[in-house]
Amino acid sequence: MLEEIQQQPEAVQRTVQGERTRLARVAEEIRRRDPALVVIAARGTSDNAATYAKYLWGIGNSLPVALAAPALTTLYDATPRLRNALVVGISQSGESTDIVAVVRAARAQGAYTLAVTSAQSSTLAAVADETAFCHSGAERSVAATKTYTTQLAVLCLLSALLSGDAALLGALEAVPEAMARVLEGAASIAERAERYRHIGACAVLGRGLNYCTALETALKMKETSYVVADPYSAADFQHGPIAIVDAGFPTLLFAPPGRAYAGMHHLAGDLRARGAETLVFSSEQEVLDAATAALPLPPAVADGVAGEAVSPLIYTVAGQLFAHALCRAKGLDPDHPRGLKKVTLTL
């Protein structure tokens, strides 16, 4: 797992370079068809990538994005009307039976379908109109790392090409260097993880474009450390779940600069006032100062929305390193999580 975390700068760079021509063609076809909405089918880590697309494509491309319920197709034999949609299937292996079923059914209706996968010869690639490949290389770790960030890179690249957003494209091209800087701080992140080696539960918080980062970090903690890590949008957290917070309760906050930053800063102060243990991931000193434990990260690679849009690729690396280090601090083996296997097939 650690080796594959460290491979991410190169994997993202390969993906952006390798898929630009293909995704330019996909973007042209999307503009020609002008879909009324986007429906994304995914499971697990890939579903967190779909959440990223929901925010990014809504912000940058004015596309309403819905996450599919694959069980409608596979359990209930009920396929929603998707003819006027762009339907995207995201699967690392490309063999998730229910994801394949959604894409196949959508294409049969006449919808334009796109597969996002690391496996060029997969079933998902075969049933979709077009396929974008994640150039991650083979991933042996059960806990997905580089396949996830390369999925984010594909989704971001398509957004930039579809809108003609040069600033976003430039920010994406700067991501590998920023990832490398996060990796340079791995020892510091491991030191912070030692503080939390006895936790059994926590809340993991992000908002907007980094809601996916909270979801993915919590998943990595569950998979490798067996912590009941509960992820929330920071806004939803304040609509009730914040009642679980009492003195010493661990909370992880992802607070990069951008539109969501002010709310995350306010929440960090509120949690600290409630006596919570707050671990904050950010490049911004004022919110780091509000933390019980601070994890400084590199500054944004671009100003404005472009910088915030690519921040999940960078902040996720810090979350992965933290989850790996916490697992080690607990005396567990991140490469052999109990009861899990690399490819999960669901109906």
C-alpha positions in Angstrom: 0.0 0.0 0.0 2.7 2.5 0.9 4.7 1.8 -2.3 1.5 2.4 -4.4 0.8 5.6 -2.4 4.3 6.8 -3.4 3.7 6.0 -7.1 0.8 8.4 -7.4 2.6 11.5 -8.8 3.9 9.5 -11.8 0.6 7.7 -12.2 -1.4 10.9 -12.4 1.1 12.4 -14.8 0.8 9.4 -17.1 -2.9 9.5 -17.0 -3.2 13.2 -17.9 -0.7 12.8 -20.7 -2.1 9.5 -21.9 -5.8 10.4 -22.0 -5.8 13.9 -23.3 -6.5 13.0 -26.9 -9.1 10.4 -26.1 -10.9 12.6 -23.7 -10.9 15.6 -26.1 -12.8 13.3 -28.5 -15.2 12.3 -25.7 -15.7 16.0 -24.8 -16.6 16.8 -28.4 -19.2 14.0 -28.5 -20.7 15.2 -25.2 -21.0 18.7 -26.6 -22.6 17.3 -29.7 -25.2 15.3 -27.8 -25.8 17.9 -25.1 -27.0 15.4 -22.5 -29.7 16.6 -20.0 -27.9 15.0 -17.1 -25.1 12.7 -16.1 -25.7 9.4 -14.2 -22.6 7.7 -12.7 -22.6 4.0 -11.6 -19.8 3.0 -9.2 -19.1 1.2 -6.0 -16.7 1.6 -3.1 -13.7 3.8 -3.7 -15.0 4.5 -7.3 -18.3 5.8 -5.8 -16.2 8.4 -3.9 -14.7 9.4 -7.3 -18.3 9.8 -8.6 -19.0 12.1 -5.7 -16.1 14.3 -6.8 -17.5 14.4 -10.4 -20.9 15.4 -9.0 -19.4 18.6 -7.6 -16.8 19.3 -10.2 -19.0 18.8 -13.3 -21.8 20.7 -11.6 -19.5 23.6 -10.9 -17.4 23.6 -14.0 -19.7 22.2 -16.7 -23.2 23.0 -15.5 -24.1 19.3 -15.6 -26.5 17.9 -13.1 -24.9 14.7 -11.9 -26.8 11.8 -10.1 -25.2 8.7 -8.6 -26.9 5.6 -9.9 -28.5 2.9 -7.7 -27.3 -0.2 -9.6 -29.6 -2.5 -7.6 -32.5 -1.0 -9.6 -31.1 -2.8 -12.6 -29.7 -5.9 -11.1 -32.1 -6.7 -8.2 -35.4 -5.1 -9.3 -35.1 -5.4 -13.1 -36.1 -1.7 -13.3 -34.0 0.5 -15.6 -34.6 4.3 -15.3 -35.0 6.2 -18.6 -31.4 7.2 -19.5 -31.7 7.9 -23.3 -30.9 11.6 -22.8 -28.2 11.1 -20.2 -24.4 10.7 -20.3 -23.9 7.5 -18.3 -20.5 6.9 -16.8 -19.4 3.6 -15.2 -16.4 3.8 -12.9 -14.7 0.6 -11.8 -11.0 -0.1 -11.1 -11.2 -3.7 -12.4 -13.9 -3.1 -14.9 -15.6 -6.3 -13.7 -18.1 -5.1 -11.2 -21.2 -6.9 -12.4 -23.8 -4.3 -11.4 -21.8 -1.4 -12.9 -21.5 -3.3 -16.1 -25.2 -3.9 -16.1 -26.1 -0.3 -15.7 -23.8 0.8 -18.6 -25.0 -2.0 -20.8 -28.7 -1.1 -20.2 -28.1 2.6 -20.8 -26.3 2.0 -24.1 -29.1 -0.2 -25.2 -31.4 2.7 -24.7 -29.3 4.9 -26.9 -27.5 6.8 -24.1 -23.8 7.8 -24.6 -21.8 5.7 -22.2 -18.3 6.2 -20.9 -16.2 3.7 -18.9 -13.5 4.8 -16.5 -11.2 1.9 -15.5 -7.7 0.7 -15.1 -8.3 -2.5 -17.1 -8.2 -2.0 -20.9 -9.5 -5.5 -21.6 -12.3 -5.4 -19.0 -16.0 -6.2 -19.5 -16.9 -2.6 -18.7 -14.6 -1.3 -21.4 -16.2 -3.7 -23.8 -19.8 -2.6 -23.2 -19.3 1.2 -23.2 -19.2 3.5 -26.2 -15.9 5.0 -25.1 -13.3 4.2 -22.4 -11.0 6.4 -20.4 -8.1 4.5 -18.9 -6.5 5.2 -15.6 -2.8 4.8 -16.2 -2.1 3.6 -12.6 -0.2 0.4 -13.4 -1.1 -2.8 -11.6 -2.4 -2.2 -8.1 -1.7 -5.0 -5.6 -2.9 -3.3 -2.4 -6.4 -4.3 -1.4 -7.0 -0.7 -0.2 -7.1 1.3 -3.5 -4.8 4.3 -3.7 -3.4 5.1 -7.1 -6.4 3.8 -8.9 -8.5 6.3 -7.0 -6.4 9.4 -7.7 -6.0 8.5 -11.4 -9.8 8.2 -11.6 -10.0 11.7 -10.2 -7.5 12.8 -12.7 -9.6 11.4 -15.6 -12.7 13.1 -14.3 -10.9 16.4 -13.9 -9.3 16.2 -17.3 -12.6 15.6 -18.9 -14.1 18.6 -17.1 -11.3 20.9 -18.3 -11.5 19.7 -21.9 -15.3 19.9 -21.9 -15.4 23.5 -20.7 -12.1 24.7 -22.3 -10.9 25.7 -18.9 -7.1 26.4 -19.3 -6.7 27.3 -15.6 -8.1 24.0 -14.5 -5.9 22.1 -17.0 -2.9 24.0 -15.8 -3.8 23.2 -12.1 -4.2 19.5 -13.0 -0.8 19.4 -14.6 0.7 20.9 -11.4 -0.8 18.2 -9.2 2.0 15.6 -9.5 4.6 18.0 -8.0 2.2 18.9 -5.2 1.6 15.2 -4.5 5.3 14.7 -4.3 5.6 17.4 -1.7 2.9 15.8 0.4 4.9 12.5 0.2 7.9 14.3 1.5 6.0 14.9 4.7 5.1 11.3 5.3 7.2 11.0 8.5 5.4 14.0 10.0 2.0 12.5 9.2 3.2 9.2 10.8 4.1 11.1 13.9 0.6 12.6 14.1 -1.0 9.2 13.6 0.8 7.8 16.7 -1.4 10.2 18.8 -4.5 8.4 17.5 -3.4 4.8 17.7 -6.0 4.0 20.4 -9.1 5.5 18.7 -12.0 3.2 17.8 -14.3 5.8 16.2 -14.0 9.3 14.7 -15.7 11.7 12.3 -14.1 12.7 9.0 -15.2 16.0 7.6 -14.9 17.8 4.3 -17.2 19.9 2.2 -18.0 20.6 -1.5 -15.2 19.4 -3.7 -13.5 17.7 -0.7 -16.5 15.8 0.6 -15.1 13.0 -1.5 -11.8 13.3 0.4 -13.6 12.8 3.7 -15.4 9.8 2.2 -12.3 8.2 0.8 -10.1 8.8 3.9 -12.8 7.3 6.1 -13.0 4.3 3.9 -9.2 3.7 4.0 -9.3 4.0 7.8 -12.1 1.4 8.0 -10.4 -1.0 5.6 -7.0 -0.9 7.2 -7.4 0.1 10.9 -11.0 -1.1 11.5 -11.9 2.3 13.0 -15.5 3.3 12.8 -14.6 6.4 10.8 -17.9 8.2 10.0 -17.6 10.6 7.0 -19.8 13.6 6.6 -20.2 16.7 4.6 -19.4 19.5 7.1 -22.8 21.1 6.4 -24.7 17.8 7.0 -22.6 17.1 10.1 -23.9 20.3 11.7 -27.5 19.2 11.0 -27.6 16.7 13.8 -24.6 14.4 13.9 -22.4 17.0 15.7 -24.3 15.9 18.8 -22.0 12.9 19.0 -19.0 15.2 19.8 -17.9 15.5 23.4 -14.6 16.1 25.1 -11.8 14.2 23.4 -13.9 12.9 20.5 -11.5 12.6 17.4 -12.4 14.6 14.3 -10.5 14.9 11.1 -11.0 18.0 8.9 -9.9 18.7 5.3 -9.8 22.4 4.9 -8.0 23.6 1.7 -8.4 27.2 0.5 -11.5 27.8 -1.6 -15.2 28.4 -1.3 -15.6 25.8 1.4 -12.8 27.1 3.5 -14.6 29.6 5.7 -17.2 27.1 6.8 -14.5 24.5 7.6 -12.6 27.1 9.6 -15.7 28.0 11.6 -16.4 24.3 12.2 -12.9 23.7 13.5 -13.4 26.5 16.0 -16.8 25.1 17.1 -15.4 21.6 17.5 -12.5 22.8 19.5 -14.9 24.8 21.8 -16.8 21.5 22.4 -13.6 19.9 23.5 -13.1 17.7 20.4 -9.8 16.4 19.4 -9.3 18.1 16.0 -6.8 16.9 13.4 -6.8 19.5 10.6 -5.3 19.0 7.1 -4.7 22.4 5.5 -2.3 24.8 3.9 -3.9 27.7 5.8 -2.3 28.7 9.1 -5.4 30.2 10.7 -7.3 26.9 10.6 -4.2 25.0 11.6 -3.9 27.2 14.6 -7.4 26.2 15.6 -6.5 22.5 15.6 -5.5 20.2 18.4 -3.1 18.5 15.9 -2.2 20.2 12.7 -1.0 18.7 9.4 0.3 21.4 7.2 0.0 20.7 3.4 1.5 22.5 0.4 -0.2 25.7 -0.8 -2.8 25.6 -3.5 -1.4 24.9 -7.0 -3.6 27.6 -8.5 -5.8 30.5 -7.4 -9.6 30.3 -7.2 -11.8 27.5 -8.2 -9.1 25.7 -10.2 -6.9 25.3 -7.2 -9.8 24.0 -5.1 -11.0 21.7 -7.9 -7.7 19.7 -7.9 -7.2 19.8 -4.2 -8.9 16.4 -3.6 -6.1 14.7 -5.6 -3.5 16.3 -3.2 -5.3 16.1 0.1 -6.3 12.5 -0.6 -2.6 11.5 -0.5 -2.3 13.0 3.0 -5.4 11.0 4.0 -4.0 7.8 2.6 -0.7 8.3 4.4 -2.5 9.0 7.6 -4.6 5.8 7.3 -1.6 3.7 6.5 0.4 5.2 9.4 -2.5 4.7 11.8 -2.8 1.1 10.8 0.9 0.6 11.5 0.6 2.4 14.8 -2.2 0.0 15.8 0.1 -2.9 15.0 -2.0 -4.0 12.0 -1.0 -5.0 8.5 -2.4 -2.7 5.8 -1.6 -5.1 3.0 -3.8 -7.9 4.5 -7.0 -6.4 5.9 -9.3 -8.9 7.4 -12.1 -10.2 5.3 -11.3 -8.2 2.2 -10.2 -9.1 -1.3 -9.1 -6.9 -4.2 -12.0 -7.3 -6.5 -15.5 -7.4 -5.1 -18.4 -8.6 -7.3 -21.9 -7.5 -6.3 -25.2 -8.0 -7.9 
